Amino acid sequence: MTDSEPKKAAGRRAVAKPTFDWKDGALARLVRDKLRMVDLRPTRQRISLASLLFVAGDRHVTVDQLFDEAKALRMPLSRATVYNTLHQFVAAGLVREIALYGSKVWYDTKTGSHCHFYDEDRANLFDMAEDVAGQLKITPPKGKKVVGIDVIVRLADDESENATDAGEVSLQ
């Protein structure tokens, strides 16, 4: 060892790399149980993606957003794996698929009945504070029944000087 080698080693800074413990972490164990309850085999990919989806409460994500989050945590997943896994989660009832105008598809971890706002300027989907679906009077055609009501209110920035309160929605 030369005199310069210890100096090089001492001069290096250790950089913390974000990692995810998909085998033994507490979150991974909870997610593994959740997957088994819906008869999905708890693979590394499913555990990793489910952990991202469910760790922060109710969320709305696209395939690209979830893929970017996984990449930032150095999860070895392809975009196709994220897409296929989300479709498996939809089929199992873990997430809800919301197809918006055009080709944008969102995945919602809150699977019960509720309504959404979609901010077109920021490409952001979020829950309404109040579920207005119950206020709608809908009569289905003969021989059919209503099994669900999806309400998505599209928003854009109001640049007028007389902007009204954006928090109110009238159904009249």
Buried (B, 14 or more C-beta within 10 A) or exposed (E): EEEEEEEEEEEEEEEEEEEBEBEEBEBBBBBBEBBEEEEBEBBBBBBBBBBBBBEEEBBBBBBEBBBEBBEEBEBEBEBEBBBEBBBBBBEBEBBBEBEBEEEEBBBBBBEEEBBBBBBEEEEEBBBBEEBBBEEEEEEEEEEEEEEEEEBBEEBEEEEEEEEEEEEEBEEE
